Amino acid sequence: MRGSPGVVWIKIAAVYFVVGIALGTYMGASGDHSLFPVHAHINLLGWVSPVLFGLIIRQFPQMADTWLARIQFWLFNLALPVQMMALAFLLRGNAAIEPVVGIASAVIGISVVLFAVNVFLNVK
């Protein structure tokens, strides 16, 4: 990660916020709300979770200098776009992609557990 890890998380969150709002605007304008689960997940996992990661890491900077933080960052940020794209394909009728959604979800879950472990080990 380049720059302060907390700031990097917040900037990533801002990008997902724009993407989530754009998708919601598209759905509203088109009347096609079939991707609402993708919209909701982008806003929760892409906007809210990373901004909270960033704010917590800025408050407790000792969390940033751990192997847990580095692994958690990369797992989360590699799995989330895969999960969102796969979920979109799944919702559009491609049932064969369901295992990809499941694997990406599991990787995100592991990432969140690593974040929680980092909190318990490094927030004093």
N, C-alpha and C positions, 0 to 999 in steps of 0.2 A: 504494500500500500504506500502510495506517495502522499505526504502530508500527514496531518494529525488524523489518526484513525477515526476519532469521533466525527471530525469534519467530513471525512470521506463517506462515512455511513450516512450522514445528513444529506450530502450532495446526491448520493445514490437514491435516497428516499425521495428527494425532490423530483428526480427524473421519473420514478415510478408514479409519483403523484400526478404529474402531467399526463403520463400514458393512461393512468386509470380514469382521469377526468375526460380525456379525449375519447376513450372507449365509451364511457357513459354518455357523452354528448352525441357520439355517433349513434348509439343505440336509441337514444331519445329522438333524434332527428329522423332516423330511418323507420322507427316503430318496430324494429327487430330486437327483441330483448333476450334472444337465445344465448347470448354470451354473458348474461348477468353474473354467473358464478366466476367467470374470469375477471370481470370488472371488480367484483367484491374481493377476490383474492389479491388482485394487484393492489387495491387500496389498503387492504389489511396487511398482507405479507410484504408488499413492495414499498408502501408508504409508511404505515404506522410502525411496523416492527423495526425496520432499519433506523427510523428517526429516534425511536426509543433506545435502540442499541447505541446510537451515536451520542445521545444526551447522557446516557448512563456512563459510557466510556469517558466522555468529557468530564463528568463529575468525579469519576474514579479512574484517573489515567493509568494507575498501576495495572489495570485490566488489559491495557493495550499491548503491553510488553510481554505477552505470554504466547506459548505455542498454541494454547487453546484458542486465543483470539485469532491467530492467523489461520488455523484450520477452520474455525467457525466462519470466518469471513469468506474464505474461498468456497467452502461447501455451500453456504447459503447463496452466494452470488452466482455460482455456476448452476445450481439446481433450480433456482426460482424462474429464470426465463425458460428453461426446458419445461418445467411444470406448467407454466402459463400457456406456452404454445401447444403442448400436448393436450392440455385440458380444452383448449379451443378446438383442436381437431376432433377430440372425443365428442364434444358437444355438437359438432357438425356432422356426426354420424360415423366417424372412423373408430369403431370399437377395437380394432387391432392395436391402437396406441395406448389402451388402458394400462398395460404394464409399465409404460414409460411414466405415466402420471403417478402410479404407485411408487415406483423407484425414486422419482424426484421428490415426492412427498416424504418418503422415508429419509432421504438425505437432508431435507430441510428440517425434519424432526430431530435428526442427530445433531444438526447445527444448533438448534435451539437448546438442546440438552447441554451441548458444550458451552453455550453462553451461560446457562444457569450454573453449571459447575464453575465456570470462571468467576461468576458473581460470588458464589459461596467461598471460593478459595481466596479471592483478592479484594473483596469489599470489606473493609474493617471499620 
